[in-house]
């Protein structure tokens, strides 16, 4: 056994680059901690953009939710190879899982590790560093989809205030446009006891807020026989964590009981992220979604009946195959009649191996851009309409460590961004703040002195 003192990775510096979802951020943090146990130093962004401190290892945790995500990953890999030609480049995550052979052929890539083998990165890097010569192309270490069944616990610990806790992974839904089941495998989760233990560790480190993350959070319990509602109850018993937020959750799995629980429980913030994807029932059927617009509207109605100040973010896909102009019009009309706070708009992206490729007609790229632009304009209008009326009100704000010049920022309980002059004593504190002026350009409130 190699002792930490003699480990070939001791003294090396690693830079981390995370693309995509919050789940990836939690997993990147776990990889960084695992490397730290064998003596690898994590260097910050400001360091590895200087010539004095260069990374020996670059870890890229990739996303593959859209074609744009794939392109961003390839562009990042090429840039890292140019800027740090001597560094080992490790690519992991969903893109690595789906297109491992392609990535392995890219100049500069030394190691490709799929979604199911992220926990092996330390061992694989160790083996790589022990070799005297490197092959011309990296060998992808990818797990077959049917074998992606093990739950790897992850929690981010890079911020003193907000942490992402992975509670679930994988998905048993096969939406026609989505590659996630192939990239992440079957739905599975950690036990409530193990997740509570991780939350307690976050509290010990001084974390104040935890965001629950996963691929399909509402499906929690499939592998342990527990329920999401049971998990939420248990998490409220963790001393020191002031705030929880539930990550993206499918509308049919966001049960009235969960909404009621959030409404009645101080630790769970009035904040929901719900994927709609389309306001047309015809398109929802093409997508093979598990709900219709009537159910979605019922969930929104209940949220705002019980929590009038709640922030609700909604995912929408523009230009899905088979989405005719009248279906896009239905989506706009539906959204205009519903209460919500902000849209997350994604132009439909064709993904190899998905059933959506069989649907006709395809929406031209120019039309997708127009539809995306319309949805984004509606989102901006609604977000401003949601936030502006809070001017003059007092809301609790959790102040974050991030500094922007002379300003610091934080979020209210209902997810409104607030800025004020930087004060190191406030980092990690939750204080009442009077919201003074809403900036449409910056999408933030300033506080009243």
N, C-alpha and C positions, 0 to 999 in steps of 0.2 A: 504493500500500500504506500502511495506517495504521501508524505506528510505535507501539510500546508506550507511549511518553510521551504520545501524543495519543489513545490509544485511548479510545473513549467509556466503557469499563468501568473505567478506571483510578480507583482510590480508592473504588470501591464495596465494600460489605460483603455477604457472602453467608452465609446460614444453611442448613444441610443437614439433611434429615430422611429417614431411610432406613427403609422398611418391608420386612418379609419376610426373605429368605434371605441367607446369607453372600455369595452372588454379588453381590447388590445392594450390600452394603457395600463390596466391592472396586471396583465400578463407580462408586459415589458418590465414593470417594477419588480415582479417576482424573479424574472431572469436576472435583473441587475443584482438583486440580493443573493441569488445563488452564485453568481460570479464573484461577488464580494467575499464569500466564505472561503474562496481559494486565493484571495489576494488581488483581485482585479479592482482597480479604482474606477469609479464612474466619474467622468468629467462632464462639466456643464456646458451648455451651449456657448456661453461667452468664452470659455477656454478653448474649445476645439475650433473656434473661428479665428484663433490667433496662431501665429507661427511658433510661439514659445512652447505651447502644450498641444501636441498632436496625438490623436488616438492611435493605439496599436490595433484596436479591434473596432469595427463599426457593426452594430447590430441593427438590422432593419426589420421591424415587425410590420408586415405588409397587410394590405386590405385588397379585396377583389370584388367588392360589391358592384362596381361598375367598370366599364372599359376605361373611364377616366382614372379610376383608382389604380388600375394596372399600369397605365401610362405614367402616372406620378411615381410609382415605385420604380419603374425602369429608369426614369429620368433621375431619380435620387441615387440609384445605384451607379449610374454613369458619372454623376457629379462627384460622388464619394471617391470613385476610382481615380478621377482626375485630380482631386484635391489632396487625397491621401493615398498615393500609389503604393506605399509600403504597408498599409494597414490591411489586416484580414477583414474581409467583408462577409458577414453572415446574414442570410436572408431567411426569415421565418414567417409564419402567419398564413393567412388564407391564400394569398397569391402563390406562395411557395408550395402549398399543398396542391393547388389546382394545376399549376404550370411549372412544376419543379424542374423538368428537363429543359424547358426554355430558359429559365433563369440561370441554370447551371452552366449554360453556354455563354453567358454574358462575360465580357472581359472584367477581371477583377474580383469576381465572385469566388469565394473559397469554400463556402459551406451553405447548403440549402437544407432547411429543416422544416418539415411540414407541421401542421397544426397539432397532430397527435404526439409529437416528439420534442416539444419545446423544453421539457424537463431534462432532455439529454444534451442540451447545448453545452454545458460545462464539460461533459465527458467527450463529446465530439470535438470541441475546441482543443481539449487537452491532447487528444490523439493527433489532431492536425499539427499542433505546435511541436510535437515530438518527431514528426517526419522531417527529413532533411530536404526533400524536394517535393514540390506540389504538382499535381496532375494539371494538364492543360484545361480540363473542365472539371468542375466540382461534381460530386456524386450526390444526387438528391436523396435525402433521408425522409421519405414520405410514407405515412401509414395508409393502408387501404381503407376506403370509406367504411366498410363493414367492421373494421377493427377500431374505429374512432369511438370508443365506448367508455374510456376511463376519464374520470373527472379530475382535472388538475386544479387545485385551489390556487387562487391568486387574489391579491389585494394590493392596491397602489399605496406607496408610502413616501411619495416624493414631495408632497405638499403638507405643510403643518396643519392645514385646516380641513381640506376636502379630500376624501379617499373614495376610490372605486372598489367595491367588494363584488367579486365574481360569485354569484350564487347558482348559476346554471350555465350550461353550454349545449351546443348542438340544437337540432330542430327536426321534429318529425312531420312538420308541414312541408308540402312540396309545392309551393307557389310556383306558377309556371315561369316566372321571370327570374327566379332566385337560385343562386349556386351555393347558398350557405349549407344545406344538408350535405353536399359533396365536400365542402371545405371544412366543416366542423363536426360532421357525424351526427349520431342520434342524440335525442334529448336526454340529458342527464344532469344531475345536480349533486352538490355536497349535502351532507347531513346538517340538520339544524344545529346540532351540538358543535360540529366543526366550524360552522359559519359564525356562531355566537362567540366561539373562542377567538376567531380572527378579529371580530369586532372589538372584543375585549383588549386584544393586542393593539389595535388602532387607538383605543382610548388611553392605554398605557403610554403610547408615543405622543399623546397630546392632540390627536385628531378630534375635531369637533363635529364633522359632518361626514356621513357615508352615503354614497349613491349606490344602490343595488344594480348590478349589471348582469347581463346574460344575453343569449341569442333570443330566447323565448321565455322570459322570466315567469310569465303566467303559467307555464307548464311545469313550474317547480314542483318537485315531489314525485315525478314519474319514476325515478330510480330508487327512492327511499321510502315511498309510501306516506310521505308527510305532505303538508299543504303550505302554500305561500302565506295564507293568513296565519297559520301557526308560527311560521318564521317571523312574520312581522310582530306578532305578540311577544315572542321571545327576545327579539332585538331591543324592544323598549325597556327591557330589564337590565341592559348593559349600562353601567354607571359611566358617566363622562361623555357619552355621545349625545350631543344636544339636538342634532338634526339627522333625519334620514330622508332620502328621496328615492322613489321607485323609478327605475329606468324605463325604457320603452316597453310597453305591455300591450298585447293584443286586446282589442276591444271586447271580444267575447270572453276573455279570461280576466278582464278587469270587472270582477263581480260586484254587485251592489254591496255585498258584505265588506269587500276591500275598500270601496269608496266610503262607506259608513265608518269603517275603522280609521281611515285617514282623517275624516272630518272630526272624529272624536278624540284623536290622539295627538297630544302636543308635539311629540318627537317627529311625527311624520308631516312633512311640509305640504302645503296646499299646491301641489305641482304634479302634473301628469304629462306623460309623453305617450301619445296613442297613434299608431299607424292607421291611417284611413286608406291611403294609396289611390283611391278613386271615389268620387261621389256619384258614380254611375253604377247601378246594380249590374248592368250588362257587363261592364268592364271588370267588376269584382268577380263575376263568374268566370270570365276569361282568365283572370289571375288565379283562380281557385282559392280565393280567400274564404274564411270561415264565418262570415257575417254578412249582413247587408246594411244599407244606409239607415234603415229603421232602427236596428239594434244600436248602431253607432250614435244616432241622435238620442236614443233613450239613455245611453251612458252619459253623454254630455249634459242632458237635462238634469239627471240625478246629481252629477258633480256640482252644477251651479245652484241647484236647490239647496244642497247641504253646505257648500263652500263657495259663497258668492264671489270671493276675491281670488279664487284659484287661477293659476296659470296653466293653460293647456296648450301644449305644442302638438302639432299634427304632421305626420309624414304624408306626402302626396307624390305620386309618380306621374310625370307629364309625358304624353305621347306613347303610351303602351301600345304594342301591336294590337290592331283591332279597335283602337279608340278613334272613332269617327268624330268629326266636328261636333255633332249633336251630343256625343258622350262627354266631350270636354265641356260643353255648355252646361250639361247636367251637373258636372263636378263644381263648376263656378257657382251655379245657382244653389246647389246644396250648401256649399261652404258659406255663402252669403246669408243664409237663413239660420246658421248655427252659431252658438257661442264658443269661441276659442280665442287664443292669444297670439299664436304665431304658427306659420307653416315652415316645414323643412321640405323643400321642393327638389326632386331628383328627376332629371330627364331620363326617360327609359333608356336602358343600355342593353344591347343584345349580348347575351352571355352564352358561350359555347356549351352545348349539352342540355340546355333548358327547353322545356316544352313550348315556351312562348314563340320560339322560332318557327313553329308550325302554324301560328296564327296569322291570318291575313285580313286586311292589308297592313303593311308596315307604314308608319307615319314618317314622312320625309323629315330630314334633319332640320330644315328651315322652319317647318311647322312646329316641331318639338321645341325649338328655341322660342317661338312666339308664344306657345302655350306656357312654357316655363316662365317667361317674362310676365305674362298676365297673372300667374299664380303668385309670383314674387311681389308684384305690385299690390295685390290684394293682401298679402301677408304683411307688408310694410304698413299699409293703411290700418290694418287691424291691430298690429302690435302697438302702434302709436296711440290708437284709440283705447287700447287696454291700459297702457301705462300712464298717459297724461292725466287722467282723473285722480291719480294718487298724489298729485302735487299738493303740498300742505299737510299731508298725512304723516303719521309717525309709524315706521315699520322697523322690526328688528333686523339688523344687518350683521352678517358674519363677515368680518374683514379678513381679506386674504393677504398673503405675504407678497404677492406679485406687485412690483412697483413700476409705474409708468411715469417716468420723469419725477415730478414732485407730487404725484398723485398715487393713491392706492384705491383699490376697488373691492367691492363685496356684493353680496346678493341678499335681497330681502327674503323673507320666508316664502313669498310667492314669486320668486325668481325674477325680480326686477334688478337690473344692474345699477349700482350706486357708486359714485366716486367722491373722494374728499382728499384734502391735503394729507400726505403720508405721515403716519405716526406709528413708529415701531411698537409702541406699547399696546396698540390696538390689534396687532396681528393675532388672529385666532380668537379674538373677543367678539361677543355678540352684544351689540349696543343698540338702544333705540335711536333712530335717525329720522330727522324731519326732512322729507323729500321736498326740495325747493324748486329746482328748474329741470324740466325734461328736455334733453337735447335730442332732436330728431336725427341730426347728423351722426352723433356719437352713440345714440341708442342707450343713453344712461341718464340718471338723475344726479345732480349735485345736491349736497346737503346744505341745510341752513346752518350757519355758524352758531 
